[in-house]
Amino acid sequence: MENKGLRRTIMTLAFLIFVLAWVGVVAAKFLTDSLAVFTAAVTAAAFATEGLIWVLAIVGGWAIFARRRNFWKRMSGDQSSYYDGDRP
């Protein structure tokens, strides 16, 4: 699997876990009267949110690392060639 596909798969999985965790919070709120269950669901959703933030940061950093030559050219103001191919 190529890097772009792997990055997309990882981000999709992290986002799916995040959404399911918050759906679990809503379900715990409306389906149970237990404060302990609701607290556990919110705690799990908070960890899922934190995990999503870290995954996005790591994958974003990974993408920048993979395109570091073009990134540094943009950051340094060198506009001679942002891309590896010829521009019209």
C-alpha positions in Angstrom: 0.0 0.0 0.0 1.4 3.4 -0.9 1.9 6.1 1.7 -1.0 8.3 0.6 -3.4 5.4 0.9 -2.0 4.4 4.2 -2.3 7.9 5.6 -5.9 8.1 4.4 -6.7 4.7 6.0 -5.2 5.7 9.3 -7.1 9.0 9.4 -10.3 7.4 8.4 -10.0 4.8 11.1 -9.1 7.4 13.8 -12.1 9.6 12.7 -14.4 6.5 12.8 -13.3 5.7 16.3 -13.8 9.3 17.3 -17.4 9.4 15.9 -18.3 6.1 17.4 -17.0 7.1 20.8 -19.2 10.3 20.8 -22.2 8.3 19.5 -21.6 6.1 22.6 -21.8 9.1 24.8 -25.1 10.1 23.4 -26.4 6.5 23.7 -25.2 6.3 27.3 -26.9 9.6 28.1 -30.3 8.6 26.8 -30.3 4.9 27.4 -29.0 4.6 30.9 -29.5 6.5 34.2 -26.1 5.4 35.5 -23.7 8.2 36.1 -20.8 5.7 36.1 -21.6 4.5 32.6 -22.0 8.0 31.3 -18.7 9.1 32.9 -17.0 6.1 31.4 -18.4 6.9 28.0 -17.3 10.5 28.2 -13.9 9.5 29.3 -13.5 7.1 26.4 -14.7 9.8 24.0 -12.2 12.2 25.5 -9.4 9.7 24.9 -10.7 9.1 21.3 -10.7 12.9 20.7 -7.1 13.2 22.0 -6.1 10.2 19.9 -7.6 11.8 16.8 -5.7 15.0 17.4 -2.4 13.1 17.8 -3.1 11.0 14.7 -3.8 14.1 12.6 -0.7 15.7 13.9 1.5 12.7 13.2 0.0 12.0 9.7 0.3 15.7 8.8 3.9 15.7 9.9 4.4 12.5 8.0 3.0 14.1 4.8 5.2 17.2 5.3 8.2 15.0 5.8 7.4 13.1 2.6 7.3 16.4 0.7 10.0 18.2 2.6 11.9 19.4 -0.4 8.9 21.3 -1.8 7.9 22.4 1.8 11.3 24.0 2.4 11.3 25.7 -0.9 7.9 27.3 -0.1 9.0 28.3 3.4 12.3 29.8 2.1 10.5 31.8 -0.6 12.1 29.9 -3.5 9.4 30.0 -6.1 11.6 28.5 -8.9 10.0 25.0 -8.7 7.4 23.9 -6.2 6.7 20.8 -8.1 9.0 18.1 -9.6 7.5 18.5 -13.1 7.5 21.4 -15.5 4.9 24.1 -15.1 3.3 25.7 -18.1 
